[in-house]
C-alpha cells in the first residue's frame, strides 16, 4: 500500500510539474508573438493613406509618392533614441540617397509646431519634417514606441519596419533601401 501511495504521489507531482511547464511555455510563446507589439501594420501591407502637414507649411500626400522608395519615420522631440537617430540621418540617409527616387519623411508624433521649431534650431536640422500633433497618422501605423521606421517600396507596399534606434538597425535599414533602389 505504501508503494502504491508513493507512485500515486509521484504521478500527481509530475502532472503538476508538467502543467506548470506548459503554462510557462505558453507565456513565453505569447511574449514572442508580441515581439512587434504596438504595430498596426505589417510587412506586406500597403502603406496607409495619409496627408501630412510639413513644418514649412506644405502638405505631403503619401499617395503622391508612389514610384519612389519612402522611409516614413516617426519621432518626437523628447525621445532620446529619436534624437540620436535624427542626428545621423542627414549623412547616412538623406545625403546618401539624394539623387535617387527616394523620400525621407520624418513625422513628429504629438509635438506642437513651437517645439519642433525650437528642436530644429537647437539641433541644426534643415530637412523637411512632418507634424502629427494628434497622432492621427501614427495611429495608422502603430500604437506605442518611437522611433519607428517603415520602408515603403515604389508600389506603396511596406517592405521593412523597425522600432528603436541602434547603429546596427540603421545600417540594416540602409541596406534594405539600397536593394530597393537598384
C-alpha positions as CSV (number, residue, x, y, z in Angstrom):
1,X,0.0,0.0,0.0
2,X,2.8,2.4,0.8
3,X,4.5,1.7,-2.5
4,X,1.2,2.5,-4.4
5,X,0.9,5.8,-2.5
6,X,4.4,6.8,-3.5
7,X,3.6,6.0,-7.1
8,X,0.3,7.9,-7.0
9,X,2.1,10.9,-5.3
10,X,4.8,10.7,-7.9
11,X,2.3,10.9,-10.8
12,X,0.3,13.7,-9.1
13,X,3.5,15.7,-8.7
14,X,4.6,15.0,-12.3
15,X,1.2,16.2,-13.5
16,X,1.7,19.5,-11.5
17,X,5.2,19.9,-12.9
18,X,4.1,19.3,-16.5
19,X,1.1,21.6,-16.2
20,X,3.4,24.3,-14.8
21,X,5.9,23.8,-17.6
22,X,3.1,24.0,-20.2
23,X,1.8,27.2,-18.7
24,X,5.3,28.7,-18.5
25,X,5.9,27.7,-22.1
26,X,2.6,29.3,-23.2
27,X,3.7,32.6,-21.5
28,X,7.0,32.6,-23.4
29,X,5.3,31.8,-26.7
30,X,2.7,34.6,-26.2
31,X,5.5,37.1,-25.4
32,X,7.4,36.0,-28.5
33,X,4.3,36.6,-30.6
34,X,4.0,40.0,-29.1
35,X,7.5,41.0,-30.2
36,X,6.1,43.5,-32.6
37,X,3.6,44.7,-30.1
38,X,2.2,48.0,-31.0
39,X,2.2,47.7,-34.8
40,X,-1.0,48.2,-36.6
41,X,0.6,47.4,-40.0
42,X,2.9,44.6,-41.0
43,X,5.4,43.9,-43.8
44,X,3.5,43.3,-47.0
45,X,0.7,45.7,-46.2
46,X,0.1,48.7,-48.4
47,X,1.1,51.9,-46.7
48,X,-1.9,53.5,-45.0
49,X,-3.3,56.6,-46.8
50,X,-2.4,59.9,-45.2
51,X,-1.6,63.5,-45.8
52,X,0.9,65.2,-43.5
53,X,1.3,68.9,-42.8
54,X,5.0,69.7,-43.2
55,X,6.9,72.1,-41.0
56,X,7.3,74.6,-43.9
57,X,3.5,74.7,-44.4
58,X,3.3,72.4,-47.4
59,X,1.3,69.2,-47.4
60,X,2.5,65.8,-48.5
61,X,0.1,63.1,-49.6
62,X,1.8,59.7,-49.3
63,X,-0.2,58.5,-52.4
64,X,1.7,61.1,-54.5
65,X,5.0,59.4,-53.5
66,X,4.2,56.2,-55.5
67,X,7.1,55.5,-57.8
68,X,9.6,56.4,-55.1
69,X,11.1,54.5,-52.2
70,X,9.8,56.2,-49.0
71,X,11.1,56.0,-45.4
72,X,8.4,57.0,-43.0
73,X,10.0,57.8,-39.7
74,X,8.0,58.6,-36.5
75,X,9.9,60.6,-33.8
76,X,9.4,63.1,-31.0
77,X,11.5,66.0,-29.6
78,X,11.6,64.4,-26.1
79,X,12.7,60.9,-27.3
80,X,16.4,60.2,-26.7
81,X,16.6,57.4,-29.3
82,X,14.8,59.7,-31.9
83,X,17.3,62.5,-31.2
84,X,20.2,60.1,-31.8
85,X,18.7,58.8,-35.0
86,X,17.9,62.2,-36.4
87,X,21.4,63.3,-35.7
88,X,22.7,60.9,-38.3
89,X,20.0,60.8,-41.0
90,X,21.4,63.7,-42.9
91,X,24.6,61.9,-43.7
92,X,23.5,58.3,-43.5
93,X,20.2,58.6,-45.4
94,X,19.4,61.9,-46.9
95,X,22.8,62.7,-48.5
96,X,23.3,59.1,-49.4
97,X,20.1,58.8,-51.4
98,X,19.7,62.4,-52.6
99,X,20.0,61.7,-56.3
100,X,17.7,58.6,-56.2
101,X,14.0,58.0,-56.3
102,X,13.8,58.3,-52.5
103,X,12.0,60.3,-50.0
104,X,12.8,60.6,-46.3
105,X,9.6,61.5,-44.5
106,X,10.1,62.1,-40.8
107,X,6.9,62.8,-38.9
108,X,6.9,64.2,-35.4
109,X,4.4,62.5,-33.1
110,X,2.5,64.8,-30.8
111,X,4.9,67.8,-30.8
112,X,3.4,71.2,-31.4
113,X,4.9,73.5,-34.1
114,X,6.7,75.6,-31.5
115,X,8.6,72.6,-30.0
116,X,9.6,71.4,-33.4
117,X,10.8,74.9,-34.4
118,X,13.0,75.0,-31.2
119,X,14.2,71.5,-31.8
120,X,15.2,72.2,-35.4
121,X,17.0,75.4,-34.4
122,X,18.8,73.7,-31.4
123,X,19.8,70.6,-33.5
124,X,20.5,72.4,-36.8
125,X,18.1,70.2,-38.8
126,X,17.1,71.7,-42.1
127,X,15.5,68.7,-43.7
128,X,11.7,68.6,-44.2
129,X,9.7,67.4,-41.2
130,X,6.0,66.4,-41.0
131,X,3.8,67.1,-38.0
132,X,1.3,64.8,-36.4
133,X,0.2,66.6,-33.3
134,X,-2.8,64.4,-32.6
135,X,-1.3,61.0,-33.6
136,X,-3.8,60.6,-36.4
137,X,-1.1,59.4,-38.8
138,X,0.9,57.5,-36.3
139,X,-2.2,55.6,-35.1
140,X,-2.5,54.1,-38.7
141,X,0.9,52.5,-38.2
142,X,1.4,51.8,-34.5
143,X,0.1,52.3,-31.0
144,X,3.2,52.7,-28.9
145,X,7.0,53.2,-29.1
146,X,9.2,55.5,-31.1
147,X,11.3,55.9,-33.1
148,X,9.6,53.7,-35.7
149,X,10.6,53.3,-39.3
150,X,8.7,52.0,-42.3
151,X,10.3,51.4,-45.6
152,X,7.8,51.6,-48.4
153,X,8.6,50.3,-51.9
154,X,7.8,52.1,-55.2
155,X,4.5,50.3,-55.4
156,X,3.4,51.6,-52.0
157,X,4.0,48.4,-50.0
158,X,5.7,48.3,-46.6
159,X,8.7,46.1,-47.1
160,X,10.6,46.7,-43.9
161,X,9.8,48.1,-40.5
162,X,11.6,48.6,-37.2
163,X,11.3,50.3,-33.9
164,X,14.0,51.8,-31.7
165,X,17.4,53.0,-32.8
166,X,20.9,51.5,-32.9
167,X,23.6,51.9,-35.5
168,X,23.1,48.3,-36.5
169,X,19.4,48.8,-37.1
170,X,20.1,51.9,-39.1
171,X,22.7,50.0,-41.2
172,X,20.2,47.2,-41.8
173,X,17.5,49.7,-42.9
174,X,20.0,51.5,-45.3
175,X,20.8,48.1,-46.9
176,X,17.1,47.5,-47.5
177,X,16.7,50.9,-49.1
178,X,19.8,50.3,-51.3
179,X,18.2,47.0,-52.5
180,X,15.0,48.7,-53.5
181,X,16.9,51.4,-55.4
182,X,19.0,49.1,-57.5
